Amino acid sequence: MATLNKIENVKDDIKLRIFEGKFLPGDLIYERKIAKLYKISRGTARKALIELEKQDLLSIIPSVGYKINKRKVDPILVENGFKKDLESVYGENFEKNRKSNFSYSKIIADQYLESIFDISNESYIVCVKYLRLTDDGDIKSIVFYYIPYFLVKTSLPISIETFDTVLDSMNSKIHTIRATVKLISPEKEIQNYLKLEADINKVIKRECRFITKNQKVFFYTVEFTKVNKSVDVLPSNQIFRKVEGFLE
């Protein structure tokens, strides 16, 4: 059991180093170096690196070492229409699990949201919030949807069912998604939402702007994910992706 924990800890830390840019695509890492870095045996280091290779984060170069792969596009950029990709990340129960603690509120747009939506500070925004859970019921992430009030006013009061219908309608109008993914130190509110342990001081922040053909932001999402619950497929810092498919 202790060895398994070491392997998981080493895997998680290497992922963090990739997010932080300490290990870059194309870099070579070696069993001996990893064993020395984490004060573990070469056998344990080898098992951790092989697990990361299985997740397509590394490529094995025979008689040389392990190369950090080019980062792939994160598959969690569109809620609807990509069920296969979402299942590969969240498991087959992702639709049920993503609806935990669903709630919404109506707020006056602040300066940041004004700039995103190109609206006045007197405009209202509907904020929809829910927690994502893993299949075993643990909290994985919290997602905030920000949608101009006029787009959803006829659907209020919003429920899970009506929100899914609203999303279906809005996603059909999306042409491009622009997203950024960063490793950050979360504010206290996010720490509380995710029930982070005291020694966890980093989460992954994913911002997505869903854009129509006329280059207007239709809606906007922010997701905060526990690092150890994040996807195995790492995103680039700036992703431009059309709804029709993934762009490498």
TIBATI-852453 format. One record per residue (C-alpha): residue number from 1; residue in one letter; x, y, z. Coordinates in nm, 2 decimals, decimal comma. Example, Ala and Ser with C-alpha at 12.3 -4.5 7.8 and 13.67 -1.06 7.14 Angstrom:
% residues 2
   nr  rest       X       Y       Z
    1     A    1,23   -0,45    0,78
    2     S    1,37   -0,11    0,71
END
This chain:
% residues 248
   nr  rest       X       Y       Z
    1     M    0,00    0,00    0,00
    2     A    0,29    0,24    0,09
    3     T    0,44    0,18   -0,25
    4     L    0,11    0,25   -0,43
    5     N    0,08    0,58   -0,24
    6     K    0,43    0,67   -0,35
    7     I    0,35    0,60   -0,71
    8     E    0,03    0,82   -0,69
    9     N    0,22    1,10   -0,52
   10     V    0,50    1,10   -0,78
   11     K    0,25    1,09   -1,06
   12     D    0,05    1,39   -0,92
   13     D    0,37    1,59   -0,86
   14     I    0,50    1,53   -1,21
   15     K    0,16    1,65   -1,35
   16     L    0,19    1,96   -1,14
   17     R    0,54    2,03   -1,27
   18     I    0,40    2,00   -1,63
   19     F    0,12    2,25   -1,55
   20     E    0,38    2,48   -1,39
   21     G    0,61    2,46   -1,69
   22     K    0,89    2,29   -1,50
   23     F    0,87    2,00   -1,73
   24     L    0,81    2,12   -2,09
   25     P    0,69    1,92   -2,40
   26     G    1,00    1,76   -2,55
   27     D    1,20    1,75   -2,22
   28     L    1,35    1,41   -2,13
   29     I    1,33    1,27   -1,78
   30     Y    1,50    0,96   -1,65
   31     E    1,42    0,69   -1,39
   32     R    1,74    0,77   -1,20
   33     K    1,66    1,14   -1,19
   34     I    1,30    1,08   -1,07
   35     A    1,42    0,83   -0,81
   36     K    1,67    1,08   -0,68
   37     L    1,43    1,37   -0,69
   38     Y    1,16    1,19   -0,49
   39     K    1,39    0,97   -0,28
   40     I    1,24    0,65   -0,41
   41     S    1,37    0,34   -0,57
   42     R    1,42    0,32   -0,94
   43     G    1,16    0,05   -0,96
   44     T    0,90    0,28   -0,80
   45     A    1,00    0,56   -1,03
   46     R    0,97    0,33   -1,33
   47     K    0,61    0,23   -1,23
   48     A    0,51    0,60   -1,19
   49     L    0,65    0,69   -1,53
   50     I    0,49    0,39   -1,70
   51     E    0,15    0,50   -1,55
   52     L    0,20    0,85   -1,70
   53     E    0,30    0,69   -2,03
   54     K   -0,03    0,50   -2,03
   55     Q   -0,21    0,83   -1,98
   56     D   -0,03    0,97   -2,29
   57     L    0,16    1,23   -2,09
   58     L    0,50    1,07   -2,16
   59     S    0,65    0,87   -2,45
   60     I    0,90    0,60   -2,37
   61     I    1,23    0,63   -2,58
   62     P    1,40    0,29   -2,55
   63     S    1,75    0,31   -2,40
   64     V    1,71    0,68   -2,34
   65     G    1,43    0,78   -2,11
   66     Y    1,08    0,94   -2,12
   67     K    0,99    1,24   -2,33
   68     I    0,72    1,49   -2,21
   69     N    0,45    1,48   -2,48
   70     K    0,30    1,77   -2,65
   71     R   -0,01    1,88   -2,46
   72     K   -0,34    1,78   -2,60
   73     V   -0,65    1,99   -2,61
   74     D   -0,86    1,95   -2,30
   75     P   -1,19    1,77   -2,38
   76     I   -1,40    1,95   -2,12
   77     L   -1,48    2,27   -2,31
   78     V   -1,83    2,19   -2,43
   79     E   -2,09    2,05   -2,20
   80     N   -2,32    1,90   -2,46
   81     G   -2,25    1,72   -2,78
   82     F   -1,92    1,55   -2,67
   83     K   -2,06    1,27   -2,44
   84     K   -1,79    1,02   -2,54
   85     D   -1,51    1,26   -2,44
   86     L   -1,68    1,36   -2,12
   87     E   -1,74    1,00   -2,02
   88     S   -1,37    0,93   -2,07
   89     V   -1,29    1,19   -1,81
   90     Y   -1,58    1,18   -1,56
   91     G   -1,71    0,82   -1,61
   92     E   -2,04    0,71   -1,75
   93     N   -2,23    0,88   -1,47
   94     F   -2,10    1,22   -1,55
   95     E   -2,44    1,36   -1,64
   96     K   -2,58    1,27   -1,30
   97     N   -2,27    1,36   -1,11
   98     R   -2,23    1,71   -1,26
   99     K   -2,57    1,82   -1,12
  100     S   -2,49    1,80   -0,75
  101     N   -2,58    2,12   -0,55
  102     F   -2,73    2,30   -0,84
  103     S   -2,82    2,67   -0,77
  104     Y   -2,85    3,00   -0,95
  105     S   -2,85    3,37   -0,87
  106     K   -2,92    3,70   -1,05
  107     I   -2,64    3,96   -1,02
  108     I   -2,54    4,30   -1,15
  109     A   -2,25    4,26   -1,39
  110     D   -1,92    4,38   -1,25
  111     Q   -1,64    4,54   -1,47
  112     Y   -1,49    4,20   -1,56
  113     L   -1,82    4,06   -1,69
  114     E   -1,90    4,39   -1,86
  115     S   -1,59    4,36   -2,07
  116     I   -1,65    4,00   -2,15
  117     F   -2,01    4,05   -2,27
  118     D   -1,98    4,41   -2,39
  119     I   -2,27    4,52   -2,18
  120     S   -2,34    4,81   -1,94
  121     N   -2,29    4,79   -1,56
  122     E   -2,67    4,81   -1,52
  123     S   -2,71    4,47   -1,70
  124     Y   -2,81    4,16   -1,51
  125     I   -2,62    3,83   -1,53
  126     V   -2,76    3,49   -1,42
  127     C   -2,49    3,29   -1,25
  128     V   -2,56    2,91   -1,24
  129     K   -2,34    2,70   -1,00
  130     Y   -2,30    2,33   -0,95
  131     L   -2,05    2,09   -0,81
  132     R   -1,91    1,80   -1,02
  133     L   -1,86    1,47   -0,84
  134     T   -1,65    1,17   -0,91
  135     D   -1,82    0,83   -0,95
  136     D   -1,74    0,76   -0,58
  137     G   -1,92    1,08   -0,47
  138     D   -1,61    1,29   -0,40
  139     I   -1,61    1,66   -0,51
  140     K   -1,41    1,70   -0,83
  141     S   -1,48    2,07   -0,92
  142     I   -1,71    2,36   -0,91
  143     V   -1,85    2,53   -1,22
  144     F   -1,99    2,88   -1,26
  145     Y   -2,19    2,96   -1,57
  146     Y   -2,25    3,33   -1,64
  147     I   -2,53    3,41   -1,89
  148     P   -2,68    3,75   -1,97
  149     Y   -3,03    3,77   -1,81
  150     F   -3,21    3,85   -2,13
  151     L   -3,11    3,51   -2,28
  152     V   -3,27    3,31   -2,00
  153     K   -3,54    3,54   -1,85
  154     T   -3,82    3,33   -2,01
  155     S   -3,68    3,02   -1,85
  156     L   -3,67    3,15   -1,50
  157     P   -3,70    3,02   -1,23
  158     I   -3,43    2,78   -1,37
  159     S   -3,42    2,42   -1,28
  160     I   -3,17    2,14   -1,37
  161     E   -3,40    2,03   -1,65
  162     T   -3,47    2,38   -1,80
  163     F   -3,10    2,46   -1,77
  164     D   -3,00    2,16   -1,98
  165     T   -3,25    2,27   -2,24
  166     V   -3,11    2,63   -2,23
  167     L   -2,76    2,49   -2,28
  168     D   -2,87    2,28   -2,57
  169     S   -3,02    2,58   -2,74
  170     M   -2,72    2,81   -2,67
  171     N   -2,46    2,55   -2,77
  172     S   -2,62    2,52   -3,11
  173     K   -2,53    2,89   -3,17
  174     I   -2,17    2,86   -3,07
  175     H   -1,90    2,89   -3,34
  176     T   -1,58    2,91   -3,14
  177     I   -1,46    2,85   -2,79
  178     R   -1,17    3,03   -2,64
  179     A   -1,03    2,89   -2,32
  180     T   -0,74    2,94   -2,08
  181     V   -0,63    2,69   -1,82
  182     K   -0,41    2,79   -1,53
  183     L   -0,27    2,65   -1,20
  184     I   -0,37    2,90   -0,93
  185     S   -0,39    2,95   -0,55
  186     P   -0,76    2,96   -0,48
  187     E   -0,95    3,21   -0,28
  188     K   -1,10    3,10    0,05
  189     E   -1,45    3,07   -0,10
  190     I   -1,33    2,82   -0,36
  191     Q   -1,13    2,63   -0,10
  192     N   -1,45    2,59    0,10
  193     Y   -1,66    2,48   -0,20
  194     L   -1,41    2,21   -0,29
  195     K   -1,34    2,11    0,07
  196     L   -0,97    2,12    0,01
  197     E   -0,74    1,97    0,26
  198     A   -0,52    2,20    0,46
  199     D   -0,20    2,11    0,27
  200     I   -0,36    2,16   -0,08
  201     N   -0,29    2,52   -0,20
  202     K   -0,33    2,48   -0,58
  203     V   -0,63    2,42   -0,81
  204     I   -0,68    2,43   -1,18
  205     K   -0,88    2,72   -1,31
  206     R   -1,04    2,68   -1,65
  207     E   -1,21    2,98   -1,82
  208     C   -1,42    2,94   -2,14
  209     R   -1,57    3,20   -2,36
  210     F   -1,84    3,06   -2,59
  211     I   -1,85    3,28   -2,90
  212     T   -2,10    3,32   -3,18
  213     K   -2,02    3,37   -3,55
  214     N   -2,04    3,75   -3,51
  215     Q   -1,77    3,73   -3,24
  216     K   -1,99    3,80   -2,94
  217     V   -1,95    3,61   -2,62
  218     F   -2,28    3,42   -2,57
  219     F   -2,20    3,28   -2,23
  220     Y   -1,90    3,23   -2,01
  221     T   -1,79    2,96   -1,76
  222     V   -1,53    2,93   -1,49
  223     E   -1,44    2,59   -1,34
  224     F   -1,21    2,52   -1,05
  225     T   -1,08    2,16   -1,03
  226     K   -0,89    1,98   -0,77
  227     V   -0,54    1,90   -0,91
  228     N   -0,56    1,54   -0,81
  229     K   -0,90    1,51   -0,97
  230     S   -0,81    1,68   -1,29
  231     V   -0,82    1,53   -1,63
  232     D   -0,52    1,33   -1,75
  233     V   -0,52    1,51   -2,08
  234     L   -0,35    1,85   -2,02
  235     P   -0,45    2,16   -2,21
  236     S   -0,23    2,42   -2,36
  237     N   -0,23    2,77   -2,20
  238     Q   -0,44    2,92   -2,48
  239     I   -0,69    2,70   -2,66
  240     F   -0,88    2,79   -2,97
  241     R   -1,13    2,52   -3,07
  242     K   -1,43    2,51   -3,30
  243     V   -1,74    2,32   -3,19
  244     E   -1,71    2,09   -3,48
  245     G   -1,41    1,91   -3,34
  246     F   -1,08    1,93   -3,15
  247     L   -0,79    2,13   -3,28
  248     E   -0,45    1,99   -3,18
END
